């Protein structure tokens, strides 16, 4: 089973809100997931938070972040530096 770290959409129409989840690569965008790792709200400037220890755990197990999630992690590291 290949694991991806990606966004799962929540929220209403015209009000996007995303969960960052660890999920099987084959499951649908909003389908079953293994664990919720954080949240992302694109409507506010600092609307991104995640559990760094759990993200590191999943990456050490071979999980690959999606393109947008990779960008968010890089921005979070730049903000902390």
Biopython code that builds the backbone (N, CA, C, O; Angstrom):
import numpy as np
from Bio.PDB.StructureBuilder import StructureBuilder

atoms = [
    (1, "UNK", "N", (0.847, -1.177, 0.000)),
    (1, "UNK", "CA", (0.000, 0.000, 0.000)),
    (1, "UNK", "C", (0.893, 1.241, 0.000)),
    (1, "UNK", "O", (1.687, 1.448, 0.918)),
    (2, "UNK", "N", (0.752, 2.053, -1.030)),
    (2, "UNK", "CA", (1.480, 3.318, -1.126)),
    (2, "UNK", "C", (0.673, 4.405, -0.428)),
    (2, "UNK", "O", (-0.535, 4.527, -0.636)),
    (3, "UNK", "N", (1.344, 5.183, 0.392)),
    (3, "UNK", "CA", (0.669, 6.220, 1.170)),
    (3, "UNK", "C", (1.055, 7.587, 0.623)),
    (3, "UNK", "O", (2.222, 7.839, 0.323)),
    (4, "UNK", "N", (0.059, 8.472, 0.496)),
    (4, "UNK", "CA", (0.259, 9.851, 0.086)),
    (4, "UNK", "C", (-0.209, 10.773, 1.204)),
    (4, "UNK", "O", (-1.135, 10.446, 1.946)),
    (5, "UNK", "N", (0.432, 11.914, 1.316)),
    (5, "UNK", "CA", (-0.027, 12.978, 2.208)),
    (5, "UNK", "C", (-0.613, 14.034, 1.288)),
    (5, "UNK", "O", (0.105, 14.633, 0.488)),
    (6, "UNK", "N", (-1.918, 14.265, 1.399)),
    (6, "UNK", "CA", (-2.575, 15.190, 0.482)),
    (6, "UNK", "C", (-3.726, 15.917, 1.163)),
    (6, "UNK", "O", (-4.041, 15.670, 2.328)),
    (7, "UNK", "N", (-4.344, 16.819, 0.408)),
    (7, "UNK", "CA", (-5.456, 17.613, 0.921)),
    (7, "UNK", "C", (-6.779, 16.903, 0.668)),
    (7, "UNK", "O", (-6.977, 16.290, -0.381)),
    (8, "UNK", "N", (-7.672, 16.991, 1.631)),
    (8, "UNK", "CA", (-9.025, 16.473, 1.505)),
    (8, "UNK", "C", (-9.959, 17.649, 1.759)),
    (8, "UNK", "O", (-9.892, 18.285, 2.811)),
    (9, "UNK", "N", (-10.823, 17.934, 0.802)),
    (9, "UNK", "CA", (-11.660, 19.133, 0.897)),
    (9, "UNK", "C", (-12.825, 18.969, 1.857)),
    (9, "UNK", "O", (-13.522, 17.955, 1.855)),
    (10, "UNK", "N", (-13.017, 19.988, 2.672)),
    (10, "UNK", "CA", (-14.165, 20.113, 3.566)),
    (10, "UNK", "C", (-14.735, 21.506, 3.307)),
    (10, "UNK", "O", (-14.303, 22.180, 2.372)),
    (11, "UNK", "N", (-15.669, 21.934, 4.094)),
    (11, "UNK", "CA", (-16.218, 23.274, 3.929)),
    (11, "UNK", "C", (-17.323, 23.291, 2.900)),
    (11, "UNK", "O", (-17.600, 22.286, 2.246)),
    (12, "UNK", "N", (-17.942, 24.428, 2.768)),
    (12, "UNK", "CA", (-19.099, 24.555, 1.892)),
    (12, "UNK", "C", (-18.750, 25.142, 0.538)),
    (12, "UNK", "O", (-17.587, 25.353, 0.196)),
    (13, "UNK", "N", (-19.794, 25.394, -0.206)),
    (13, "UNK", "CA", (-19.645, 25.980, -1.526)),
    (13, "UNK", "C", (-19.042, 27.388, -1.407)),
    (13, "UNK", "O", (-19.520, 28.206, -0.620)),
    (14, "UNK", "N", (-18.008, 27.663, -2.181)),
    (14, "UNK", "CA", (-17.293, 28.933, -2.178)),
    (14, "UNK", "C", (-16.593, 29.224, -0.845)),
    (14, "UNK", "O", (-16.164, 30.355, -0.615)),
    (15, "UNK", "N", (-16.471, 28.225, 0.033)),
    (15, "UNK", "CA", (-15.784, 28.395, 1.316)),
    (15, "UNK", "C", (-14.854, 27.203, 1.533)),
    (15, "UNK", "O", (-15.130, 26.350, 2.377)),
    (16, "UNK", "N", (-13.757, 27.138, 0.781)),
    (16, "UNK", "CA", (-12.899, 25.958, 0.868)),
    (16, "UNK", "C", (-12.176, 25.859, 2.207)),
    (16, "UNK", "O", (-11.752, 26.862, 2.782)),
    (17, "UNK", "N", (-12.049, 24.656, 2.676)),
    (17, "UNK", "CA", (-11.299, 24.323, 3.876)),
    (17, "UNK", "C", (-10.779, 22.912, 3.656)),
    (17, "UNK", "O", (-11.519, 22.044, 3.192)),
    (18, "UNK", "N", (-9.532, 22.675, 3.980)),
    (18, "UNK", "CA", (-8.927, 21.382, 3.684)),
    (18, "UNK", "C", (-8.341, 20.744, 4.929)),
    (18, "UNK", "O", (-7.855, 21.434, 5.825)),
    (19, "UNK", "N", (-8.390, 19.436, 4.976)),
    (19, "UNK", "CA", (-7.655, 18.649, 5.958)),
    (19, "UNK", "C", (-6.425, 18.089, 5.250)),
    (19, "UNK", "O", (-6.491, 17.712, 4.079)),
    (20, "UNK", "N", (-5.323, 18.037, 5.954)),
    (20, "UNK", "CA", (-4.140, 17.358, 5.436)),
    (20, "UNK", "C", (-4.207, 15.947, 5.990)),
    (20, "UNK", "O", (-4.213, 15.753, 7.206)),
    (21, "UNK", "N", (-4.258, 14.957, 5.103)),
    (21, "UNK", "CA", (-4.467, 13.586, 5.533)),
    (21, "UNK", "C", (-3.413, 12.656, 4.941)),
    (21, "UNK", "O", (-2.865, 12.910, 3.869)),
    (22, "UNK", "N", (-3.149, 11.584, 5.660)),
    (22, "UNK", "CA", (-2.366, 10.472, 5.138)),
    (22, "UNK", "C", (-3.372, 9.452, 4.639)),
    (22, "UNK", "O", (-4.241, 9.006, 5.389)),
    (23, "UNK", "N", (-3.253, 9.083, 3.368)),
    (23, "UNK", "CA", (-4.248, 8.214, 2.757)),
    (23, "UNK", "C", (-3.595, 7.267, 1.767)),
    (23, "UNK", "O", (-2.483, 7.510, 1.299)),
    (24, "UNK", "N", (-4.288, 6.199, 1.456)),
    (24, "UNK", "CA", (-3.839, 5.276, 0.422)),
    (24, "UNK", "C", (-3.864, 6.003, -0.916)),
    (24, "UNK", "O", (-4.792, 6.762, -1.196)),
    (25, "UNK", "N", (-2.867, 5.779, -1.727)),
    (25, "UNK", "CA", (-2.744, 6.460, -3.014)),
    (25, "UNK", "C", (-3.948, 6.231, -3.917)),
    (25, "UNK", "O", (-4.299, 7.103, -4.711)),
    (26, "UNK", "N", (-4.578, 5.080, -3.807)),
    (26, "UNK", "CA", (-5.687, 4.720, -4.691)),
    (26, "UNK", "C", (-7.044, 5.255, -4.245)),
    (26, "UNK", "O", (-7.990, 5.224, -5.031)),
    (27, "UNK", "N", (-7.171, 5.742, -3.018)),
    (27, "UNK", "CA", (-8.475, 6.205, -2.542)),
    (27, "UNK", "C", (-8.816, 7.565, -3.152)),
    (27, "UNK", "O", (-7.931, 8.296, -3.597)),
    (28, "UNK", "N", (-10.101, 7.890, -3.168)),
    (28, "UNK", "CA", (-10.544, 9.153, -3.759)),
    (28, "UNK", "C", (-10.142, 10.330, -2.869)),
    (28, "UNK", "O", (-9.731, 10.147, -1.723)),
    (29, "UNK", "N", (-10.266, 11.535, -3.415)),
    (29, "UNK", "CA", (-9.826, 12.734, -2.707)),
    (29, "UNK", "C", (-10.473, 12.875, -1.342)),
    (29, "UNK", "O", (-9.794, 13.171, -0.359)),
    (30, "UNK", "N", (-11.780, 12.665, -1.271)),
    (30, "UNK", "CA", (-12.489, 12.827, -0.008)),
    (30, "UNK", "C", (-12.894, 11.489, 0.595)),
    (30, "UNK", "O", (-13.793, 11.432, 1.434)),
    (31, "UNK", "N", (-12.238, 10.418, 0.175)),
    (31, "UNK", "CA", (-12.579, 9.085, 0.651)),
    (31, "UNK", "C", (-11.922, 8.754, 1.983)),
    (31, "UNK", "O", (-11.566, 9.642, 2.758)),
    (32, "UNK", "N", (-11.770, 7.468, 2.229)),
    (32, "UNK", "CA", (-11.170, 7.009, 3.480)),
    (32, "UNK", "C", (-9.736, 7.503, 3.603)),
    (32, "UNK", "O", (-9.019, 7.642, 2.611)),
    (33, "UNK", "N", (-9.336, 7.765, 4.837)),
    (33, "UNK", "CA", (-7.965, 8.178, 5.087)),
    (33, "UNK", "C", (-7.453, 7.450, 6.328)),
    (33, "UNK", "O", (-8.230, 6.905, 7.111)),
    (34, "UNK", "N", (-6.141, 7.452, 6.488)),
    (34, "UNK", "CA", (-5.527, 6.766, 7.617)),
    (34, "UNK", "C", (-5.451, 7.656, 8.851)),
    (34, "UNK", "O", (-5.699, 7.202, 9.968)),
    (35, "UNK", "N", (-5.105, 8.938, 8.642)),
    (35, "UNK", "CA", (-4.944, 9.845, 9.772)),
    (35, "UNK", "C", (-5.038, 11.292, 9.306)),
    (35, "UNK", "O", (-4.573, 11.631, 8.218)),
    (36, "UNK", "N", (-5.641, 12.142, 10.130)),
    (36, "UNK", "CA", (-5.661, 13.583, 9.870)),
    (36, "UNK", "C", (-4.377, 14.169, 10.462)),
    (36, "UNK", "O", (-4.089, 13.985, 11.645)),
    (37, "UNK", "N", (-3.611, 14.879, 9.626)),
    (37, "UNK", "CA", (-2.326, 15.420, 10.056)),
    (37, "UNK", "C", (-2.357, 16.928, 10.299)),
    (37, "UNK", "O", (-1.451, 17.471, 10.931)),
    (38, "UNK", "N", (-3.377, 17.597, 9.808)),
    (38, "UNK", "CA", (-3.454, 19.039, 10.001)),
    (38, "UNK", "C", (-4.584, 19.634, 9.197)),
    (38, "UNK", "O", (-5.437, 18.919, 8.670)),
    (39, "UNK", "N", (-4.583, 20.971, 9.108)),
    (39, "UNK", "CA", (-5.625, 21.685, 8.369)),
    (39, "UNK", "C", (-4.997, 22.795, 7.536)),
    (39, "UNK", "O", (-3.881, 23.244, 7.799)),
    (40, "UNK", "N", (-5.748, 23.226, 6.520)),
    (40, "UNK", "CA", (-5.327, 24.330, 5.661)),
    (40, "UNK", "C", (-6.559, 25.123, 5.248)),
    (40, "UNK", "O", (-7.504, 24.576, 4.678)),
    (41, "UNK", "N", (-6.536, 26.429, 5.546)),
    (41, "UNK", "CA", (-7.607, 27.330, 5.145)),
    (41, "UNK", "C", (-7.005, 28.387, 4.218)),
    (41, "UNK", "O", (-6.337, 29.307, 4.691)),
    (42, "UNK", "N", (-7.230, 28.272, 2.906)),
    (42, "UNK", "CA", (-6.599, 29.203, 1.966)),
    (42, "UNK", "C", (-7.149, 30.628, 2.030)),
    (42, "UNK", "O", (-6.577, 31.529, 1.418)),
    (43, "UNK", "N", (-8.237, 30.850, 2.752)),
    (43, "UNK", "CA", (-8.847, 32.176, 2.813)),
    (43, "UNK", "C", (-8.175, 33.092, 3.820)),
    (43, "UNK", "O", (-8.383, 34.305, 3.773)),
    (44, "UNK", "N", (-7.369, 32.544, 4.736)),
    (44, "UNK", "CA", (-6.669, 33.392, 5.700)),
    (44, "UNK", "C", (-5.164, 33.194, 5.546)),
    (44, "UNK", "O", (-4.703, 32.143, 5.101)),
    (45, "UNK", "N", (-4.407, 34.224, 5.923)),
    (45, "UNK", "CA", (-2.971, 34.224, 5.661)),
    (45, "UNK", "C", (-2.232, 33.099, 6.387)),
    (45, "UNK", "O", (-1.438, 32.390, 5.769)),
    (46, "UNK", "N", (-2.477, 32.927, 7.670)),
    (46, "UNK", "CA", (-1.778, 31.891, 8.435)),
    (46, "UNK", "C", (-2.730, 30.744, 8.746)),
    (46, "UNK", "O", (-2.839, 30.312, 9.894)),
    (47, "UNK", "N", (-3.410, 30.259, 7.729)),
    (47, "UNK", "CA", (-4.425, 29.232, 7.909)),
    (47, "UNK", "C", (-3.901, 27.828, 7.728)),
    (47, "UNK", "O", (-4.652, 26.942, 7.319)),
    (48, "UNK", "N", (-2.616, 27.597, 8.024)),
    (48, "UNK", "CA", (-2.016, 26.284, 7.824)),
    (48, "UNK", "C", (-1.383, 25.813, 9.116)),
    (48, "UNK", "O", (-0.528, 26.499, 9.677)),
    (49, "UNK", "N", (-1.794, 24.645, 9.596)),
    (49, "UNK", "CA", (-1.124, 24.042, 10.751)),
    (49, "UNK", "C", (-1.130, 22.533, 10.589)),
    (49, "UNK", "O", (-2.020, 21.966, 9.956)),
    (50, "UNK", "N", (-0.126, 21.888, 11.169)),
    (50, "UNK", "CA", (-0.013, 20.442, 11.051)),
    (50, "UNK", "C", (0.792, 19.893, 12.214)),
    (50, "UNK", "O", (1.502, 20.627, 12.901)),
    (51, "UNK", "N", (0.669, 18.582, 12.424)),
    (51, "UNK", "CA", (1.392, 17.886, 13.483)),
    (51, "UNK", "C", (2.729, 17.412, 12.906)),
    (51, "UNK", "O", (2.792, 16.388, 12.225)),
    (52, "UNK", "N", (3.789, 18.165, 13.184)),
    (52, "UNK", "CA", (5.096, 17.880, 12.583)),
    (52, "UNK", "C", (5.602, 16.485, 12.908)),
    (52, "UNK", "O", (6.168, 15.820, 12.040)),
    (53, "UNK", "N", (5.410, 16.032, 14.131)),
    (53, "UNK", "CA", (5.900, 14.699, 14.496)),
    (53, "UNK", "C", (5.189, 13.601, 13.711)),
    (53, "UNK", "O", (5.824, 12.622, 13.317)),
    (54, "UNK", "N", (3.897, 13.742, 13.477)),
    (54, "UNK", "CA", (3.152, 12.727, 12.719)),
    (54, "UNK", "C", (3.490, 12.782, 11.226)),
    (54, "UNK", "O", (3.539, 11.745, 10.564)),
    (55, "UNK", "N", (3.722, 13.985, 10.696)),
    (55, "UNK", "CA", (4.136, 14.104, 9.296)),
    (55, "UNK", "C", (5.500, 13.447, 9.109)),
    (55, "UNK", "O", (5.710, 12.713, 8.143)),
    (56, "UNK", "N", (6.429, 13.709, 10.033)),
    (56, "UNK", "CA", (7.753, 13.087, 9.954)),
    (56, "UNK", "C", (7.649, 11.565, 10.041)),
    (56, "UNK", "O", (8.380, 10.850, 9.356)),
    (57, "UNK", "N", (6.740, 11.072, 10.886)),
    (57, "UNK", "CA", (6.539, 9.632, 11.002)),
    (57, "UNK", "C", (6.104, 9.034, 9.672)),
    (57, "UNK", "O", (6.673, 8.040, 9.220)),
    (58, "UNK", "N", (5.093, 9.639, 9.043)),
    (58, "UNK", "CA", (4.583, 9.083, 7.788)),
    (58, "UNK", "C", (5.612, 9.182, 6.664)),
    (58, "UNK", "O", (5.712, 8.278, 5.836)),
    (59, "UNK", "N", (6.367, 10.262, 6.631)),
    (59, "UNK", "CA", (7.409, 10.393, 5.603)),
    (59, "UNK", "C", (8.497, 9.345, 5.823)),
    (59, "UNK", "O", (9.036, 8.799, 4.860)),
    (60, "UNK", "N", (8.825, 9.061, 7.091)),
    (60, "UNK", "CA", (9.829, 8.020, 7.366)),
    (60, "UNK", "C", (9.331, 6.639, 6.962)),
    (60, "UNK", "O", (10.135, 5.746, 6.692)),
    (61, "UNK", "N", (8.014, 6.455, 6.918)),
    (61, "UNK", "CA", (7.436, 5.175, 6.487)),
    (61, "UNK", "C", (7.266, 5.106, 4.973)),
    (61, "UNK", "O", (6.791, 4.095, 4.456)),
    (62, "UNK", "N", (7.645, 6.166, 4.249)),
    (62, "UNK", "CA", (7.606, 6.142, 2.801)),
    (62, "UNK", "C", (6.485, 6.924, 2.155)),
    (62, "UNK", "O", (6.296, 6.834, 0.942)),
    (63, "UNK", "N", (5.734, 7.689, 2.931)),
    (63, "UNK", "CA", (4.645, 8.485, 2.363)),
    (63, "UNK", "C", (5.217, 9.639, 1.547)),
    (63, "UNK", "O", (6.227, 10.235, 1.923)),
    (64, "UNK", "N", (4.575, 9.945, 0.446)),
    (64, "UNK", "CA", (4.988, 11.038, -0.428)),
    (64, "UNK", "C", (3.962, 12.158, -0.356)),
    (64, "UNK", "O", (2.776, 11.912, -0.574)),
    (65, "UNK", "N", (4.387, 13.390, -0.052)),
    (65, "UNK", "CA", (3.435, 14.503, -0.059)),
    (65, "UNK", "C", (3.067, 14.902, -1.486)),
    (65, "UNK", "O", (3.882, 14.783, -2.401)),
    (66, "UNK", "N", (1.842, 15.373, -1.667)),
    (66, "UNK", "CA", (1.408, 15.860, -2.979)),
    (66, "UNK", "C", (2.110, 17.180, -3.271)),
    (66, "UNK", "O", (2.807, 17.723, -2.414)),
    (67, "UNK", "N", (1.924, 17.686, -4.472)),
    (67, "UNK", "CA", (2.589, 18.922, -4.874)),
    (67, "UNK", "C", (2.245, 20.100, -3.993)),
    (67, "UNK", "O", (3.141, 20.787, -3.500)),
    (68, "UNK", "N", (0.963, 20.348, -3.785)),
    (68, "UNK", "CA", (0.539, 21.494, -2.979)),
    (68, "UNK", "C", (0.958, 21.335, -1.519)),
    (68, "UNK", "O", (1.345, 22.315, -0.882)),
    (69, "UNK", "N", (0.887, 20.136, -0.988)),
    (69, "UNK", "CA", (1.293, 19.904, 0.404)),
    (69, "UNK", "C", (2.791, 20.135, 0.564)),
    (69, "UNK", "O", (3.223, 20.677, 1.581)),
    (70, "UNK", "N", (3.587, 19.735, -0.417)),
    (70, "UNK", "CA", (5.036, 19.984, -0.379)),
    (70, "UNK", "C", (5.325, 21.475, -0.290)),
    (70, "UNK", "O", (6.177, 21.905, 0.488)),
    (71, "UNK", "N", (4.610, 22.263, -1.094)),
    (71, "UNK", "CA", (4.777, 23.723, -1.081)),
    (71, "UNK", "C", (4.413, 24.282, 0.291)),
    (71, "UNK", "O", (5.120, 25.142, 0.816)),
    (72, "UNK", "N", (3.325, 23.804, 0.871)),
    (72, "UNK", "CA", (2.905, 24.287, 2.196)),
    (72, "UNK", "C", (3.945, 23.952, 3.263)),
    (72, "UNK", "O", (4.230, 24.780, 4.128)),
    (73, "UNK", "N", (4.512, 22.750, 3.208)),
    (73, "UNK", "CA", (5.546, 22.375, 4.183)),
    (73, "UNK", "C", (6.782, 23.253, 4.023)),
    (73, "UNK", "O", (7.380, 23.648, 5.024)),
    (74, "UNK", "N", (7.181, 23.569, 2.798)),
    (74, "UNK", "CA", (8.345, 24.434, 2.563)),
    (74, "UNK", "C", (8.072, 25.831, 3.084)),
    (74, "UNK", "O", (8.956, 26.444, 3.681)),
    (75, "UNK", "N", (6.870, 26.350, 2.874)),
    (75, "UNK", "CA", (6.516, 27.689, 3.393)),
    (75, "UNK", "C", (6.520, 27.691, 4.906)),
    (75, "UNK", "O", (6.936, 28.677, 5.515)),
    (76, "UNK", "N", (6.069, 26.614, 5.531)),
    (76, "UNK", "CA", (6.060, 26.534, 6.997)),
    (76, "UNK", "C", (7.474, 26.511, 7.544)),
    (76, "UNK", "O", (7.744, 27.132, 8.572)),
    (77, "UNK", "N", (8.390, 25.803, 6.877)),
    (77, "UNK", "CA", (9.774, 25.765, 7.316)),
    (77, "UNK", "C", (10.439, 27.120, 7.140)),
    (77, "UNK", "O", (11.245, 27.517, 7.982)),
    (78, "UNK", "N", (10.126, 27.838, 6.073)),
    (78, "UNK", "CA", (10.694, 29.169, 5.850)),
    (78, "UNK", "C", (10.182, 30.156, 6.898)),
    (78, "UNK", "O", (10.923, 31.042, 7.324)),
    (79, "UNK", "N", (8.938, 30.015, 7.313)),
    (79, "UNK", "CA", (8.365, 30.911, 8.312)),
    (79, "UNK", "C", (8.993, 30.673, 9.684)),
    (79, "UNK", "O", (9.120, 31.606, 10.477)),
    (80, "UNK", "N", (9.388, 29.424, 9.969)),
    (80, "UNK", "CA", (9.979, 29.095, 11.265)),
    (80, "UNK", "C", (11.453, 29.464, 11.322)),
    (80, "UNK", "O", (12.006, 29.573, 12.416)),
    (81, "UNK", "N", (12.105, 29.659, 10.189)),
    (81, "UNK", "CA", (13.548, 29.953, 10.165)),
    (81, "UNK", "C", (13.838, 31.390, 10.522)),
    (81, "UNK", "O", (15.000, 31.797, 10.547)),
]
sb = StructureBuilder()
sb.init_structure("model")
sb.init_model(0)
sb.init_chain("A")
sb.init_seg("    ")
for serial, (resi, resn, name, xyz) in enumerate(atoms, 1):
    if name == "N":
        sb.init_residue(resn, " ", resi, " ")
    sb.init_atom(name, np.array(xyz, "f"), 0.0, 1.0, " ", f" {name:<3s}", serial, name[0])
structure = sb.get_structure()
